[in-house]
């Protein structure tokens, strides 16, 4: 994308903005990119092109040096995590160092927030949206609580407290909206998971009965939010969140399973699926296809080759070896036929997917409300407890398992030394609400330990903050002393 600047600046701007990029010329650029068109696009809104455009823009300053991009992304993540610290510091002033460790120092957070990935923008979006939402909602409360700890003289502190900054200014509103936009563009489902928390916080701050019973308020708001959201298809039939989530789960299962998908030349809605191990049973029909096959299955399934095929009008036909067992998939239909290959049908290679090495078996749920609810317990086990000891097959999974054990021990510690009459129940409810929604979503849709660890990285700080809010440090000290 960046190289286009040197040849046609208008094409570059079209790709950067997405405005007027449907022409054949711009689509040609897209098809020549290795990661723009791929088999991993989600049925959920998940703008994977956002990070590509960002790095293309950054090329003007980095000169193509990868380390510069990493450094910029680390800085973006750091800003977001700092805003998270500022947002929750007023409730944990007596545990400031533990809060710092919980937000900044957990291994998964350090790992996934320091790469050229969308997690950096997710942390920035979460930090901006939560901090400025609380600032606008609570007025000067957060500002005052933060300034109490400012190491200035008594006279200076009094002046600051008497004249705190006005939170209701255009800058705060703009940064709140920026946080929402970043979450929507990076990972929209995260924005959907924090919205019920924001609605509940507004009710708690404005309605006295809601303030007296924050947990009931959160449960009620979230239940109504989910019932309306998950059944929105009764009003807009084209939008079916439960079916979309089921499709997302199937996509992930398909990706982790891997395999080769071949499209029938006579019917482009029919696909033959075979495992990667059966690639030797794909037979070229003519010399042209034979010459291309020598470059490997991976090359034949790239967007670059497919686009070149469209330009030259040459089709590389293949057939399956007679007697080979394969699955015939009809696009748009749920049924799959298990057939035996014969000599008549010809195919073109559509997609090649390398099997995942850390896949786990997640039973598909029926795309109904009851089917989704019945999948929740297993989803929480997958996202919180697993992998089990017998499932540890590599050093990476061992480290992830160690993190889970550490968090479980902290959960036990927090509940043994829990704080009675906690003044921060609404903040506790906010963290519980966000964590449960995210963990259920991750556990249902992601049958891959690497993916689970990555997606949990934006949940772990809130899990640890929740435990710090529950944990009574004084009770622990008294018990340890006695």
C-alpha positions as CSV (number, residue, x, y, z in Angstrom):
1,X,0.0,0.0,0.0
2,X,2.8,2.4,0.9
3,X,4.6,1.8,-2.3
4,X,1.6,3.3,-4.2
5,X,2.6,6.7,-2.9
6,X,5.5,6.8,-5.3
7,X,3.3,5.9,-8.3
8,X,-0.2,7.2,-7.8
9,X,-1.0,9.3,-4.7
10,X,-4.8,9.2,-5.5
11,X,-4.8,5.4,-5.4
12,X,-3.0,5.5,-2.1
13,X,-5.6,7.9,-0.6
14,X,-8.4,5.7,-1.9
15,X,-6.9,2.7,-0.1
16,X,-6.2,4.6,3.1
17,X,-9.7,6.0,3.4
18,X,-11.7,3.3,1.7
19,X,-13.5,6.0,-0.4
20,X,-14.0,5.0,-4.0
21,X,-11.9,1.8,-3.7
22,X,-14.3,-0.5,-5.5
23,X,-12.8,0.0,-8.9
24,X,-10.9,-2.8,-10.6
25,X,-7.7,-0.9,-10.3
26,X,-7.8,-0.5,-6.5
27,X,-9.1,-4.1,-6.1
28,X,-6.1,-5.2,-8.1
29,X,-3.9,-3.6,-5.4
30,X,-5.8,-5.3,-2.7
31,X,-5.5,-8.7,-4.3
32,X,-1.8,-8.3,-4.6
33,X,-1.4,-7.8,-0.9
34,X,-0.6,-10.9,1.1
35,X,-3.0,-10.2,4.1
36,X,-5.7,-7.9,2.8
37,X,-7.9,-10.6,1.3
38,X,-7.7,-13.8,3.3
39,X,-9.8,-16.7,4.6
40,X,-9.8,-15.3,8.1
41,X,-12.3,-12.5,7.7
42,X,-15.0,-12.7,10.4
43,X,-18.8,-12.6,10.2
44,X,-18.6,-10.2,13.1
45,X,-17.5,-6.7,12.4
46,X,-13.7,-6.9,13.0
47,X,-11.8,-4.4,10.9
48,X,-8.6,-6.2,10.1
49,X,-7.8,-3.5,7.5
50,X,-7.5,-0.9,10.2
51,X,-4.1,-2.1,11.4
52,X,-2.8,-2.4,7.8
53,X,-3.8,1.2,7.0
54,X,-2.2,2.4,10.3
55,X,1.1,0.8,9.5
56,X,1.0,2.1,5.9
57,X,0.6,5.6,7.4
58,X,3.4,5.0,9.8
59,X,5.8,4.1,7.0
60,X,6.2,7.8,6.2
61,X,8.0,8.2,9.6
62,X,9.6,4.8,10.1
63,X,11.3,4.4,6.7
64,X,10.1,0.8,6.8
65,X,12.0,-0.1,10.0
66,X,10.0,-2.7,11.9
67,X,11.3,-1.7,15.3
68,X,9.9,1.8,14.9
69,X,6.4,0.3,14.4
70,X,6.8,-1.8,17.4
71,X,8.0,1.1,19.5
72,X,5.0,3.3,18.4
73,X,2.6,0.4,19.2
74,X,4.2,-0.1,22.7
75,X,3.7,3.6,23.3
76,X,0.0,3.5,22.2
77,X,-0.6,0.5,24.6
78,X,1.3,2.3,27.4
79,X,-1.0,5.4,27.1
80,X,-4.1,3.2,27.2
81,X,-2.9,1.2,30.2
82,X,-2.0,4.5,32.0
83,X,-5.5,5.8,31.5
84,X,-6.9,2.5,32.9
85,X,-4.6,3.1,35.9
86,X,-5.9,6.6,36.3
87,X,-9.5,5.5,36.0
88,X,-9.3,2.9,38.8
89,X,-6.7,4.6,41.1
90,X,-9.3,6.6,43.0
91,X,-10.8,3.3,44.3
92,X,-7.5,1.6,45.1
93,X,-5.3,4.4,46.5
94,X,-4.2,2.1,49.3
95,X,-3.1,-0.5,46.8
96,X,-1.4,1.7,44.2
97,X,1.6,-0.6,43.7
98,X,-0.6,-3.7,43.3
99,X,-2.8,-1.8,40.9
100,X,0.3,-0.8,38.9
101,X,1.5,-4.5,38.7
102,X,-2.0,-5.7,37.8
103,X,-2.3,-3.4,34.9
104,X,1.2,-3.1,33.5
105,X,3.2,-6.2,34.5
106,X,1.1,-9.3,33.7
107,X,3.0,-11.4,31.1
108,X,0.1,-11.8,28.6
109,X,-0.6,-8.1,28.7
110,X,3.0,-7.3,28.1
111,X,3.2,-9.8,25.2
112,X,0.1,-9.0,23.3
113,X,0.2,-5.2,23.8
114,X,3.7,-4.9,22.5
115,X,3.2,-6.3,19.0
116,X,1.9,-4.7,15.8
117,X,-1.5,-6.0,16.6
118,X,-4.9,-4.4,17.4
119,X,-4.6,-5.0,21.1
120,X,-2.6,-1.8,21.4
121,X,-5.6,0.2,20.1
122,X,-8.0,-1.9,22.2
123,X,-6.1,-0.9,25.4
124,X,-6.0,2.7,24.2
125,X,-9.8,2.6,23.5
126,X,-10.6,1.0,26.8
127,X,-8.4,3.5,28.7
128,X,-9.8,6.6,27.1
129,X,-13.5,5.5,27.1
130,X,-13.5,4.3,30.8
131,X,-11.5,7.2,32.2
132,X,-13.4,10.0,30.4
133,X,-16.7,8.3,31.0
134,X,-16.1,8.2,34.7
135,X,-14.8,11.7,34.6
136,X,-17.8,13.1,32.8
137,X,-20.2,11.0,34.9
138,X,-18.8,11.7,38.3
139,X,-17.9,15.4,37.7
140,X,-14.9,16.4,39.7
141,X,-15.0,13.4,42.0
142,X,-12.1,11.5,40.3
143,X,-10.1,14.7,39.8
144,X,-10.4,15.6,43.5
145,X,-9.5,12.1,44.7
146,X,-6.4,12.0,42.5
147,X,-5.2,15.4,43.6
148,X,-5.4,14.5,47.3
149,X,-2.3,12.3,46.7
150,X,-0.4,15.0,44.8
151,X,2.9,15.8,46.6
152,X,2.5,19.5,46.9
153,X,2.4,21.9,49.9
154,X,-0.8,22.2,52.0
155,X,-1.6,25.6,50.6
156,X,-1.1,24.4,47.0
157,X,-3.2,21.3,47.6
158,X,-6.1,23.4,49.0
159,X,-6.1,25.7,46.0
160,X,-6.2,22.7,43.6
161,X,-9.0,21.1,45.6
162,X,-11.0,24.3,45.6
163,X,-10.7,24.9,41.8
164,X,-10.5,21.5,40.1
165,X,-10.5,21.3,36.3
166,X,-13.9,21.3,34.7
167,X,-14.5,17.8,33.3
168,X,-17.3,18.9,31.1
169,X,-15.1,20.3,28.3
170,X,-15.0,19.5,24.6
171,X,-11.6,17.9,25.0
172,X,-12.9,15.2,27.4
173,X,-15.9,14.5,25.2
174,X,-13.7,14.2,22.1
175,X,-11.4,11.7,23.8
176,X,-14.4,9.7,25.1
177,X,-15.7,9.5,21.5
178,X,-12.2,8.6,20.3
179,X,-12.1,5.7,22.7
180,X,-15.4,4.4,21.4
181,X,-14.3,4.8,17.8
182,X,-11.0,2.9,18.4
183,X,-12.9,0.0,20.1
184,X,-15.4,-0.1,17.3
185,X,-12.8,-0.1,14.6
186,X,-10.4,-2.5,16.3
187,X,-12.8,-5.0,18.0
188,X,-16.4,-3.9,18.1
189,X,-17.5,-6.8,20.3
190,X,-15.4,-5.3,23.2
191,X,-17.4,-2.1,22.9
192,X,-20.6,-4.1,23.0
193,X,-19.4,-5.8,26.2
194,X,-18.7,-2.5,28.1
195,X,-21.9,-0.7,27.0
196,X,-24.2,-2.4,29.7
197,X,-21.7,-1.3,32.3
198,X,-21.9,2.3,31.2
199,X,-25.7,2.2,31.1
200,X,-25.7,0.7,34.7
201,X,-23.3,3.4,35.9
202,X,-25.5,6.2,34.6
203,X,-28.5,4.7,36.4
204,X,-26.6,4.2,39.6
205,X,-25.4,7.9,39.5
206,X,-28.9,9.3,38.7
207,X,-31.4,6.9,40.4
208,X,-31.4,6.4,44.1
209,X,-32.9,2.8,44.2
210,X,-30.3,1.8,41.6
211,X,-27.5,3.3,43.7
212,X,-28.7,1.3,46.8
213,X,-28.6,-2.0,44.9
214,X,-25.8,-1.8,42.3
215,X,-25.5,-5.5,41.7
216,X,-29.3,-5.9,41.0
217,X,-29.0,-2.9,38.7
218,X,-26.2,-4.5,36.7
219,X,-28.0,-7.8,36.5
220,X,-31.2,-6.2,35.4
221,X,-29.6,-3.9,32.8
222,X,-27.4,-6.7,31.4
223,X,-30.3,-9.2,31.2
224,X,-32.5,-6.7,29.3
225,X,-29.5,-5.6,27.1
226,X,-28.8,-9.3,26.2
227,X,-32.4,-10.2,25.6
228,X,-33.0,-7.3,23.3
229,X,-29.7,-7.6,21.6
230,X,-29.8,-11.3,21.0
231,X,-33.3,-11.2,19.7
232,X,-32.9,-8.1,17.5
233,X,-33.6,-10.4,14.5
234,X,-37.3,-10.3,15.4
235,X,-37.2,-6.6,14.5
236,X,-34.5,-6.7,11.9
237,X,-34.5,-10.1,10.3
238,X,-31.2,-9.5,8.5
239,X,-29.4,-9.1,11.9
240,X,-29.2,-12.4,13.9
241,X,-26.5,-12.1,16.7
242,X,-26.9,-15.7,17.9
243,X,-26.5,-17.1,14.3
244,X,-23.6,-14.8,13.8
245,X,-21.9,-16.0,17.0
246,X,-22.5,-19.6,15.8
247,X,-21.0,-18.8,12.4
248,X,-18.0,-17.3,14.2
249,X,-17.5,-20.4,16.2
250,X,-17.7,-22.5,13.0
251,X,-15.2,-20.3,11.3
252,X,-12.7,-20.8,14.2
253,X,-13.3,-24.5,14.2
254,X,-12.7,-24.6,10.5
255,X,-9.5,-22.6,10.8
256,X,-8.1,-24.7,13.6
257,X,-8.9,-27.9,11.8
258,X,-7.2,-26.7,8.7
259,X,-7.4,-28.3,5.3
260,X,-7.7,-27.5,1.5
261,X,-10.9,-26.1,-0.1
262,X,-11.4,-26.7,-3.8
263,X,-14.1,-24.9,-5.8
264,X,-16.0,-26.8,-8.5
265,X,-15.4,-25.2,-11.9
266,X,-19.0,-26.1,-13.0
267,X,-20.6,-24.6,-9.9
268,X,-18.8,-21.9,-7.8
269,X,-21.1,-22.6,-4.8
270,X,-19.8,-26.1,-4.3
271,X,-16.6,-26.8,-2.5
272,X,-14.7,-30.0,-1.8
273,X,-12.8,-30.2,1.5
274,X,-9.9,-32.5,2.1
275,X,-7.3,-32.6,5.0
276,X,-3.9,-31.1,4.4
277,X,-2.4,-34.6,4.5
278,X,-4.4,-35.5,1.3
279,X,-2.8,-32.8,-0.8
280,X,-0.9,-35.5,-2.7
281,X,-4.3,-36.7,-4.0
282,X,-4.9,-33.4,-5.9
283,X,-4.1,-34.3,-9.6
284,X,-3.4,-31.6,-12.3
285,X,-5.7,-31.9,-15.3
286,X,-3.3,-30.3,-17.8
287,X,0.3,-29.2,-18.2
288,X,-0.4,-25.6,-17.1
289,X,-1.9,-26.8,-13.8
290,X,0.9,-29.3,-13.3
291,X,3.6,-26.5,-13.7
292,X,1.8,-24.4,-11.1
293,X,1.3,-27.2,-8.7
294,X,5.1,-27.6,-8.3
295,X,5.1,-24.2,-6.6
296,X,3.0,-25.6,-3.8
297,X,-0.5,-25.6,-2.5
298,X,0.1,-22.4,-0.5
299,X,1.0,-20.4,-3.7
300,X,-2.1,-21.7,-5.5
301,X,-4.4,-20.4,-2.8
302,X,-3.0,-16.9,-2.4
303,X,-4.9,-13.8,-3.4
304,X,-2.0,-12.8,-5.6
305,X,-2.3,-15.9,-7.8
306,X,-6.1,-15.8,-7.9
307,X,-6.0,-12.2,-9.2
308,X,-3.3,-13.1,-11.7
309,X,-5.5,-15.9,-12.9
310,X,-8.4,-13.5,-13.4
311,X,-6.2,-11.1,-15.4
312,X,-4.7,-13.8,-17.7
313,X,-8.0,-15.7,-18.0
314,X,-6.0,-18.9,-17.5
315,X,-7.6,-21.4,-15.1
316,X,-5.5,-24.1,-13.4
317,X,-7.9,-27.1,-13.2
318,X,-7.4,-30.1,-10.9
319,X,-9.3,-33.2,-10.0
320,X,-9.3,-35.5,-7.0
321,X,-7.8,-38.9,-7.2
322,X,-10.4,-41.5,-7.8
323,X,-11.5,-43.2,-4.6
324,X,-10.5,-40.4,-2.3
325,X,-13.0,-39.7,0.5
326,X,-13.9,-35.9,0.7
327,X,-16.6,-33.6,2.0
328,X,-18.8,-31.6,-0.4
329,X,-19.9,-28.3,1.1
330,X,-22.7,-26.3,-0.5
331,X,-22.3,-22.6,0.2
332,X,-25.2,-21.1,2.1
333,X,-26.4,-24.6,3.3
334,X,-25.7,-26.3,6.6
335,X,-25.5,-29.8,5.3
336,X,-22.3,-31.4,4.2
337,X,-22.1,-34.5,2.0
338,X,-19.5,-37.2,2.5
339,X,-18.6,-38.4,-1.0
340,X,-16.0,-40.5,-2.9
341,X,-14.1,-38.8,-5.7
342,X,-14.5,-39.8,-9.4
343,X,-12.8,-38.7,-12.6
344,X,-15.4,-36.3,-14.0
345,X,-15.4,-33.3,-11.6
346,X,-12.8,-30.6,-11.9
347,X,-11.8,-28.0,-9.3
348,X,-9.8,-24.9,-8.8
349,X,-7.9,-24.5,-5.5
350,X,-9.7,-21.9,-3.3
351,X,-8.2,-21.9,0.2
352,X,-5.3,-23.6,2.0
353,X,-5.4,-23.5,5.8
354,X,-2.5,-24.8,7.9
355,X,-3.9,-26.9,10.9
356,X,-3.5,-25.2,14.3
357,X,-1.2,-27.0,16.8
358,X,-2.9,-25.8,20.0
359,X,-6.5,-26.5,19.0
360,X,-9.1,-27.7,21.5
361,X,-12.4,-29.4,21.0
362,X,-15.4,-27.1,21.6
363,X,-18.8,-28.6,20.9
364,X,-20.8,-26.4,18.5
365,X,-23.9,-24.9,20.1
366,X,-27.3,-24.7,18.4
367,X,-28.0,-21.2,17.1
368,X,-30.9,-20.6,19.6
369,X,-31.1,-18.7,22.8
370,X,-31.3,-21.9,24.9
371,X,-28.4,-23.4,22.9
372,X,-26.3,-20.3,23.7
373,X,-27.1,-20.4,27.4
374,X,-26.3,-24.1,27.6
375,X,-22.8,-23.4,26.2
376,X,-22.0,-20.8,28.9
377,X,-20.6,-23.2,31.6
378,X,-18.2,-24.9,29.2
379,X,-17.2,-21.5,27.8
380,X,-16.2,-20.3,31.3
381,X,-14.2,-23.5,31.9
382,X,-12.4,-23.0,28.6
383,X,-11.5,-19.4,29.2
384,X,-10.7,-19.5,32.9
385,X,-9.5,-23.0,33.9
386,X,-8.2,-24.9,30.8
387,X,-5.7,-26.1,29.7
388,X,-5.8,-29.2,31.9
389,X,-2.4,-30.8,32.8
390,X,-2.8,-33.5,30.1
391,X,-3.4,-30.8,27.5
392,X,-0.1,-29.1,28.0
393,X,1.9,-30.0,24.9
394,X,4.4,-27.1,24.5
395,X,6.3,-24.5,26.5
396,X,3.9,-21.7,25.4
397,X,0.8,-23.6,26.7
398,X,2.7,-24.4,29.9
399,X,3.3,-20.6,30.5
400,X,-0.4,-19.9,29.7
401,X,-1.4,-22.6,32.1
402,X,0.8,-21.1,34.8
403,X,-0.9,-17.8,34.4
404,X,-4.3,-19.4,34.8
405,X,-3.2,-21.2,38.0
406,X,-1.7,-17.9,39.3
407,X,-5.1,-16.1,38.7
408,X,-7.0,-18.9,40.3
409,X,-4.8,-18.7,43.4
410,X,-5.4,-14.9,43.5
411,X,-9.2,-15.6,43.3
412,X,-9.0,-17.9,46.3
413,X,-6.9,-15.4,48.2
414,X,-9.3,-12.5,47.4
415,X,-12.4,-14.5,48.6
416,X,-10.7,-15.7,51.8
417,X,-9.7,-12.1,52.7
418,X,-12.7,-10.3,51.1
419,X,-13.7,-6.8,52.2
420,X,-17.0,-6.5,54.0
421,X,-19.2,-3.5,53.5
422,X,-17.3,-2.6,50.4
423,X,-17.8,1.0,49.3
424,X,-16.9,0.2,45.7
425,X,-19.7,-2.3,44.9
426,X,-20.6,-0.5,41.6
427,X,-17.0,-0.6,40.4
428,X,-16.8,-4.3,41.4
429,X,-20.1,-4.9,39.4
430,X,-18.6,-3.1,36.4
431,X,-15.5,-5.4,36.3
432,X,-17.6,-8.5,37.0
433,X,-20.0,-7.6,34.2
434,X,-17.3,-6.9,31.6
435,X,-15.2,-9.9,32.5
436,X,-18.1,-12.4,32.4
437,X,-19.3,-11.1,29.0
438,X,-15.9,-11.3,27.5
439,X,-14.9,-14.6,29.0
440,X,-18.1,-16.3,27.8
441,X,-17.7,-14.8,24.3
442,X,-14.1,-16.0,24.2
443,X,-14.8,-19.4,25.5
444,X,-17.7,-20.0,23.1
445,X,-16.0,-18.8,19.9
446,X,-12.3,-19.6,20.2
447,X,-11.1,-23.2,20.1
448,X,-7.4,-22.3,20.2
449,X,-5.2,-21.7,23.2
450,X,-3.1,-19.1,21.5
451,X,-6.3,-17.2,20.5
452,X,-7.8,-17.5,24.0
453,X,-4.6,-16.1,25.6
454,X,-4.5,-13.2,23.1
455,X,-8.2,-12.3,23.5
456,X,-8.0,-12.6,27.3
457,X,-5.1,-10.1,27.5
458,X,-7.7,-7.3,27.4
459,X,-9.7,-8.9,30.2
460,X,-6.9,-9.9,32.6
461,X,-6.3,-6.3,33.9
462,X,-10.0,-6.1,34.8
463,X,-9.9,-9.5,36.5
464,X,-7.0,-8.4,38.6
465,X,-8.5,-5.0,39.4
466,X,-11.7,-6.9,40.5
467,X,-9.7,-9.1,42.9
468,X,-7.9,-6.0,44.3
469,X,-11.3,-4.3,44.9
470,X,-12.5,-7.4,46.8
471,X,-9.3,-8.1,48.7
472,X,-9.0,-6.7,52.2
473,X,-5.3,-6.0,52.8
474,X,-5.7,-5.1,56.5
475,X,-7.5,-8.4,57.2
476,X,-4.7,-10.3,55.5
477,X,-2.1,-8.5,57.6
478,X,-3.9,-9.2,60.8
479,X,-4.2,-12.9,59.9
480,X,-0.6,-13.2,58.9
481,X,0.5,-11.4,62.1
482,X,-1.5,-13.7,64.3
